[in-house]
Amino acid sequence: MNEHLQPGDKLPNEAHLAKELNIGRSSLREAMKLLASRNIVTIRQESGTYVASSPGVVDDPLGFTFIPDKKACPGSA
């Protein structure tokens, strides 16, 4: 994979990336979650994964986007 991706560019789908990188899809998913937590990629449900428009600027430094039911968290209003 020798592409020069720019902010906002869409990444290839999961199956293609896993094959291209010669890794399992579960490993790829974990890597994408980590990249998303660092605001390097943006994962949009039903749309795909994109290079973040402001890479490295963390919108959610504590990772709350990964909590499915935020109301169940202790101390939440």
Chimera marker file (.cmm) of the C-alpha trace (Angstrom):
<marker_set name="trace">
<marker id="1" x="0.000" y="0.000" z="0.000" r="1" g="1" b="0" radius="0.5"/>
<marker id="2" x="1.745" y="3.102" z="-1.205" r="1" g="1" b="0" radius="0.5"/>
<marker id="3" x="-0.953" y="5.754" z="-1.254" r="1" g="1" b="0" radius="0.5"/>
<marker id="4" x="-0.655" y="9.373" z="-0.230" r="1" g="1" b="0" radius="0.5"/>
<marker id="5" x="-3.863" y="9.974" z="1.671" r="1" g="1" b="0" radius="0.5"/>
<marker id="6" x="-5.047" y="13.459" z="2.534" r="1" g="1" b="0" radius="0.5"/>
<marker id="7" x="-7.399" y="14.582" z="5.317" r="1" g="1" b="0" radius="0.5"/>
<marker id="8" x="-10.941" y="13.604" z="4.395" r="1" g="1" b="0" radius="0.5"/>
<marker id="9" x="-9.896" y="10.742" z="2.064" r="1" g="1" b="0" radius="0.5"/>
<marker id="10" x="-11.801" y="7.499" z="2.489" r="1" g="1" b="0" radius="0.5"/>
<marker id="11" x="-9.780" y="4.386" z="3.323" r="1" g="1" b="0" radius="0.5"/>
<marker id="12" x="-10.355" y="1.108" z="1.494" r="1" g="1" b="0" radius="0.5"/>
<marker id="13" x="-12.856" y="-1.255" z="3.114" r="1" g="1" b="0" radius="0.5"/>
<marker id="14" x="-11.882" y="-3.550" z="5.967" r="1" g="1" b="0" radius="0.5"/>
<marker id="15" x="-11.513" y="-6.716" z="3.883" r="1" g="1" b="0" radius="0.5"/>
<marker id="16" x="-9.281" y="-4.973" z="1.341" r="1" g="1" b="0" radius="0.5"/>
<marker id="17" x="-7.083" y="-3.347" z="3.991" r="1" g="1" b="0" radius="0.5"/>
<marker id="18" x="-6.673" y="-6.581" z="5.956" r="1" g="1" b="0" radius="0.5"/>
<marker id="19" x="-5.624" y="-8.435" z="2.811" r="1" g="1" b="0" radius="0.5"/>
<marker id="20" x="-3.319" y="-5.615" z="1.682" r="1" g="1" b="0" radius="0.5"/>
<marker id="21" x="-1.628" y="-5.447" z="5.102" r="1" g="1" b="0" radius="0.5"/>
<marker id="22" x="-1.647" y="-9.240" z="5.534" r="1" g="1" b="0" radius="0.5"/>
<marker id="23" x="-3.344" y="-9.080" z="8.944" r="1" g="1" b="0" radius="0.5"/>
<marker id="24" x="-6.565" y="-10.428" z="10.408" r="1" g="1" b="0" radius="0.5"/>
<marker id="25" x="-9.707" y="-8.350" z="10.346" r="1" g="1" b="0" radius="0.5"/>
<marker id="26" x="-9.989" y="-8.339" z="14.146" r="1" g="1" b="0" radius="0.5"/>
<marker id="27" x="-6.447" y="-6.932" z="14.397" r="1" g="1" b="0" radius="0.5"/>
<marker id="28" x="-7.360" y="-4.299" z="11.830" r="1" g="1" b="0" radius="0.5"/>
<marker id="29" x="-10.492" y="-3.344" z="13.795" r="1" g="1" b="0" radius="0.5"/>
<marker id="30" x="-8.460" y="-2.916" z="16.983" r="1" g="1" b="0" radius="0.5"/>
<marker id="31" x="-5.888" y="-0.815" z="15.140" r="1" g="1" b="0" radius="0.5"/>
<marker id="32" x="-8.626" y="1.374" z="13.659" r="1" g="1" b="0" radius="0.5"/>
<marker id="33" x="-10.145" y="1.905" z="17.118" r="1" g="1" b="0" radius="0.5"/>
<marker id="34" x="-6.757" y="3.031" z="18.382" r="1" g="1" b="0" radius="0.5"/>
<marker id="35" x="-6.239" y="5.340" z="15.392" r="1" g="1" b="0" radius="0.5"/>
<marker id="36" x="-9.731" y="6.769" z="15.923" r="1" g="1" b="0" radius="0.5"/>
<marker id="37" x="-8.974" y="7.397" z="19.615" r="1" g="1" b="0" radius="0.5"/>
<marker id="38" x="-5.915" y="9.388" z="18.511" r="1" g="1" b="0" radius="0.5"/>
<marker id="39" x="-8.006" y="11.282" z="15.943" r="1" g="1" b="0" radius="0.5"/>
<marker id="40" x="-5.964" y="9.958" z="13.038" r="1" g="1" b="0" radius="0.5"/>
<marker id="41" x="-8.970" y="8.374" z="11.355" r="1" g="1" b="0" radius="0.5"/>
<marker id="42" x="-12.701" y="9.014" z="11.659" r="1" g="1" b="0" radius="0.5"/>
<marker id="43" x="-15.012" y="6.004" z="11.581" r="1" g="1" b="0" radius="0.5"/>
<marker id="44" x="-18.489" y="6.802" z="10.261" r="1" g="1" b="0" radius="0.5"/>
<marker id="45" x="-21.107" y="4.100" z="10.685" r="1" g="1" b="0" radius="0.5"/>
<marker id="46" x="-22.597" y="2.952" z="7.369" r="1" g="1" b="0" radius="0.5"/>
<marker id="47" x="-20.143" y="5.192" z="5.493" r="1" g="1" b="0" radius="0.5"/>
<marker id="48" x="-16.584" y="4.029" z="6.102" r="1" g="1" b="0" radius="0.5"/>
<marker id="49" x="-13.291" y="5.137" z="7.598" r="1" g="1" b="0" radius="0.5"/>
<marker id="50" x="-11.696" y="8.430" z="6.645" r="1" g="1" b="0" radius="0.5"/>
<marker id="51" x="-8.431" y="10.222" z="7.320" r="1" g="1" b="0" radius="0.5"/>
<marker id="52" x="-9.238" y="12.731" z="10.059" r="1" g="1" b="0" radius="0.5"/>
<marker id="53" x="-9.517" y="16.344" z="8.973" r="1" g="1" b="0" radius="0.5"/>
<marker id="54" x="-7.404" y="17.493" z="11.960" r="1" g="1" b="0" radius="0.5"/>
<marker id="55" x="-5.111" y="14.507" z="12.581" r="1" g="1" b="0" radius="0.5"/>
<marker id="56" x="-3.680" y="14.292" z="16.069" r="1" g="1" b="0" radius="0.5"/>
<marker id="57" x="-6.116" y="16.785" z="17.588" r="1" g="1" b="0" radius="0.5"/>
<marker id="58" x="-8.016" y="14.602" z="20.008" r="1" g="1" b="0" radius="0.5"/>
<marker id="59" x="-11.705" y="15.433" z="20.331" r="1" g="1" b="0" radius="0.5"/>
<marker id="60" x="-12.269" y="12.766" z="22.982" r="1" g="1" b="0" radius="0.5"/>
<marker id="61" x="-9.063" y="12.297" z="25.018" r="1" g="1" b="0" radius="0.5"/>
<marker id="62" x="-10.762" y="9.997" z="27.537" r="1" g="1" b="0" radius="0.5"/>
<marker id="63" x="-12.293" y="7.720" z="24.908" r="1" g="1" b="0" radius="0.5"/>
<marker id="64" x="-15.954" y="8.262" z="25.795" r="1" g="1" b="0" radius="0.5"/>
<marker id="65" x="-16.965" y="7.604" z="22.182" r="1" g="1" b="0" radius="0.5"/>
<marker id="66" x="-16.263" y="3.918" z="22.822" r="1" g="1" b="0" radius="0.5"/>
<marker id="67" x="-18.840" y="3.703" z="25.654" r="1" g="1" b="0" radius="0.5"/>
<marker id="68" x="-22.104" y="2.490" z="24.103" r="1" g="1" b="0" radius="0.5"/>
<marker id="69" x="-24.384" y="3.508" z="27.011" r="1" g="1" b="0" radius="0.5"/>
<marker id="70" x="-23.022" y="6.723" z="28.490" r="1" g="1" b="0" radius="0.5"/>
<marker id="71" x="-26.032" y="7.078" z="30.834" r="1" g="1" b="0" radius="0.5"/>
<marker id="72" x="-24.981" y="3.889" z="32.624" r="1" g="1" b="0" radius="0.5"/>
<marker id="73" x="-21.633" y="5.439" z="33.619" r="1" g="1" b="0" radius="0.5"/>
<marker id="74" x="-21.242" y="6.306" z="37.299" r="1" g="1" b="0" radius="0.5"/>
<marker id="75" x="-21.622" y="10.028" z="37.906" r="1" g="1" b="0" radius="0.5"/>
<marker id="76" x="-23.423" y="10.731" z="34.613" r="1" g="1" b="0" radius="0.5"/>
<marker id="77" x="-26.385" y="13.051" z="34.694" r="1" g="1" b="0" radius="0.5"/>
<link id1="1" id2="2" r="1" g="1" b="0" radius="0.2"/>
<link id1="2" id2="3" r="1" g="1" b="0" radius="0.2"/>
<link id1="3" id2="4" r="1" g="1" b="0" radius="0.2"/>
<link id1="4" id2="5" r="1" g="1" b="0" radius="0.2"/>
<link id1="5" id2="6" r="1" g="1" b="0" radius="0.2"/>
<link id1="6" id2="7" r="1" g="1" b="0" radius="0.2"/>
<link id1="7" id2="8" r="1" g="1" b="0" radius="0.2"/>
<link id1="8" id2="9" r="1" g="1" b="0" radius="0.2"/>
<link id1="9" id2="10" r="1" g="1" b="0" radius="0.2"/>
<link id1="10" id2="11" r="1" g="1" b="0" radius="0.2"/>
<link id1="11" id2="12" r="1" g="1" b="0" radius="0.2"/>
<link id1="12" id2="13" r="1" g="1" b="0" radius="0.2"/>
<link id1="13" id2="14" r="1" g="1" b="0" radius="0.2"/>
<link id1="14" id2="15" r="1" g="1" b="0" radius="0.2"/>
<link id1="15" id2="16" r="1" g="1" b="0" radius="0.2"/>
<link id1="16" id2="17" r="1" g="1" b="0" radius="0.2"/>
<link id1="17" id2="18" r="1" g="1" b="0" radius="0.2"/>
<link id1="18" id2="19" r="1" g="1" b="0" radius="0.2"/>
<link id1="19" id2="20" r="1" g="1" b="0" radius="0.2"/>
<link id1="20" id2="21" r="1" g="1" b="0" radius="0.2"/>
<link id1="21" id2="22" r="1" g="1" b="0" radius="0.2"/>
<link id1="22" id2="23" r="1" g="1" b="0" radius="0.2"/>
<link id1="23" id2="24" r="1" g="1" b="0" radius="0.2"/>
<link id1="24" id2="25" r="1" g="1" b="0" radius="0.2"/>
<link id1="25" id2="26" r="1" g="1" b="0" radius="0.2"/>
<link id1="26" id2="27" r="1" g="1" b="0" radius="0.2"/>
<link id1="27" id2="28" r="1" g="1" b="0" radius="0.2"/>
<link id1="28" id2="29" r="1" g="1" b="0" radius="0.2"/>
<link id1="29" id2="30" r="1" g="1" b="0" radius="0.2"/>
<link id1="30" id2="31" r="1" g="1" b="0" radius="0.2"/>
<link id1="31" id2="32" r="1" g="1" b="0" radius="0.2"/>
<link id1="32" id2="33" r="1" g="1" b="0" radius="0.2"/>
<link id1="33" id2="34" r="1" g="1" b="0" radius="0.2"/>
<link id1="34" id2="35" r="1" g="1" b="0" radius="0.2"/>
<link id1="35" id2="36" r="1" g="1" b="0" radius="0.2"/>
<link id1="36" id2="37" r="1" g="1" b="0" radius="0.2"/>
<link id1="37" id2="38" r="1" g="1" b="0" radius="0.2"/>
<link id1="38" id2="39" r="1" g="1" b="0" radius="0.2"/>
<link id1="39" id2="40" r="1" g="1" b="0" radius="0.2"/>
<link id1="40" id2="41" r="1" g="1" b="0" radius="0.2"/>
<link id1="41" id2="42" r="1" g="1" b="0" radius="0.2"/>
<link id1="42" id2="43" r="1" g="1" b="0" radius="0.2"/>
<link id1="43" id2="44" r="1" g="1" b="0" radius="0.2"/>
<link id1="44" id2="45" r="1" g="1" b="0" radius="0.2"/>
<link id1="45" id2="46" r="1" g="1" b="0" radius="0.2"/>
<link id1="46" id2="47" r="1" g="1" b="0" radius="0.2"/>
<link id1="47" id2="48" r="1" g="1" b="0" radius="0.2"/>
<link id1="48" id2="49" r="1" g="1" b="0" radius="0.2"/>
<link id1="49" id2="50" r="1" g="1" b="0" radius="0.2"/>
<link id1="50" id2="51" r="1" g="1" b="0" radius="0.2"/>
<link id1="51" id2="52" r="1" g="1" b="0" radius="0.2"/>
<link id1="52" id2="53" r="1" g="1" b="0" radius="0.2"/>
<link id1="53" id2="54" r="1" g="1" b="0" radius="0.2"/>
<link id1="54" id2="55" r="1" g="1" b="0" radius="0.2"/>
<link id1="55" id2="56" r="1" g="1" b="0" radius="0.2"/>
<link id1="56" id2="57" r="1" g="1" b="0" radius="0.2"/>
<link id1="57" id2="58" r="1" g="1" b="0" radius="0.2"/>
<link id1="58" id2="59" r="1" g="1" b="0" radius="0.2"/>
<link id1="59" id2="60" r="1" g="1" b="0" radius="0.2"/>
<link id1="60" id2="61" r="1" g="1" b="0" radius="0.2"/>
<link id1="61" id2="62" r="1" g="1" b="0" radius="0.2"/>
<link id1="62" id2="63" r="1" g="1" b="0" radius="0.2"/>
<link id1="63" id2="64" r="1" g="1" b="0" radius="0.2"/>
<link id1="64" id2="65" r="1" g="1" b="0" radius="0.2"/>
<link id1="65" id2="66" r="1" g="1" b="0" radius="0.2"/>
<link id1="66" id2="67" r="1" g="1" b="0" radius="0.2"/>
<link id1="67" id2="68" r="1" g="1" b="0" radius="0.2"/>
<link id1="68" id2="69" r="1" g="1" b="0" radius="0.2"/>
<link id1="69" id2="70" r="1" g="1" b="0" radius="0.2"/>
<link id1="70" id2="71" r="1" g="1" b="0" radius="0.2"/>
<link id1="71" id2="72" r="1" g="1" b="0" radius="0.2"/>
<link id1="72" id2="73" r="1" g="1" b="0" radius="0.2"/>
<link id1="73" id2="74" r="1" g="1" b="0" radius="0.2"/>
<link id1="74" id2="75" r="1" g="1" b="0" radius="0.2"/>
<link id1="75" id2="76" r="1" g="1" b="0" radius="0.2"/>
<link id1="76" id2="77" r="1" g="1" b="0" radius="0.2"/>
</marker_set>
